[in-house]
Amino acid sequence: MDPQGKKMKIDAEKFAYAVISSQNVESDLPEEIAKNKLTIFLTSYWLAERFNQLEAQSFENMERKDYEDLLLKLSRFRSFR
């Protein structure tokens, strides 16, 4: 949640494009490059959508343990590999 109490929402498509544009996939095979980029794009898109779903929940009434559980869930999405 931002400082003004408004919920944050990530544009999943823009986020996914930003992620794939920042990733360098090394391969000589165009199909392998495309598959890797597609995997990164879809993972990024899904992660942004998941974040938006979690953000839509009310954090104000969330218990400390629930908040820690949420952070743990988000930390599992650190890698695309």
VEXKOLDO-549196 format. One record per residue (C-alpha): y, z, x. Coordinates in steps of 0.1 Angstrom, whole numbers, padded with zeros to 4 digits, always signed. Layout:
<nodes>
<y Y, z Z, x X>
...
</nodes>
This chain:
<nodes>
<y +0000, z +0000, x +0000>
<y +0034, z -0008, x +0013>
<y +0062, z +0018, x +0017>
<y +0078, z +0010, x -0017>
<y +0045, z +0017, x -0034>
<y +0037, z -0019, x -0042>
<y +0002, z -0031, x -0036>
<y -0003, z -0057, x -0008>
<y -0021, z -0089, x -0016>
<y -0033, z -0114, x +0010>
<y -0032, z -0151, x +0002>
<y -0069, z -0157, x +0011>
<y -0065, z -0195, x +0017>
<y -0035, z -0191, x +0040>
<y -0052, z -0163, x +0058>
<y -0084, z -0183, x +0063>
<y -0064, z -0213, x +0077>
<y -0045, z -0190, x +0100>
<y -0077, z -0175, x +0113>
<y -0094, z -0209, x +0120>
<y -0063, z -0223, x +0136>
<y -0063, z -0194, x +0161>
<y -0100, z -0197, x +0169>
<y -0112, z -0220, x +0197>
<y -0147, z -0233, x +0190>
<y -0163, z -0248, x +0222>
<y -0189, z -0274, x +0217>
<y -0194, z -0311, x +0224>
<y -0210, z -0316, x +0190>
<y -0187, z -0324, x +0161>
<y -0212, z -0310, x +0136>
<y -0215, z -0277, x +0154>
<y -0177, z -0274, x +0156>
<y -0174, z -0281, x +0119>
<y -0201, z -0256, x +0110>
<y -0186, z -0229, x +0131>
<y -0151, z -0235, x +0118>
<y -0164, z -0235, x +0082>
<y -0183, z -0202, x +0088>
<y -0151, z -0187, x +0102>
<y -0130, z -0201, x +0073>
<y -0154, z -0188, x +0046>
<y -0158, z -0154, x +0062>
<y -0120, z -0150, x +0065>
<y -0114, z -0161, x +0030>
<y -0141, z -0137, x +0017>
<y -0127, z -0109, x +0037>
<y -0092, z -0114, x +0024>
<y -0105, z -0115, x -0012>
<y -0125, z -0083, x -0006>
<y -0094, z -0067, x +0008>
<y -0075, z -0077, x -0023>
<y -0101, z -0062, x -0045>
<y -0101, z -0029, x -0025>
<y -0063, z -0029, x -0025>
<y -0063, z -0033, x -0063>
<y -0080, z +0001, x -0066>
<y -0057, z +0031, x -0068>
<y -0053, z +0047, x -0034>
<y -0030, z +0074, x -0047>
<y -0058, z +0092, x -0066>
<y -0084, z +0085, x -0039>
<y -0101, z +0116, x -0024>
<y -0101, z +0119, x +0014>
<y -0138, z +0111, x +0017>
<y -0135, z +0080, x -0005>
<y -0106, z +0068, x +0017>
<y -0127, z +0074, x +0048>
<y -0156, z +0055, x +0032>
<y -0133, z +0026, x +0025>
<y -0121, z +0025, x +0061>
<y -0157, z +0025, x +0073>
<y -0165, z -0004, x +0050>
<y -0136, z -0024, x +0063>
<y -0144, z -0017, x +0099>
<y -0178, z -0034, x +0094>
<y -0160, z -0067, x +0090>
<y -0145, z -0067, x +0125>
<y -0166, z -0096, x +0138>
<y -0172, z -0131, x +0125>
<y -0203, z -0136, x +0147>
</nodes>
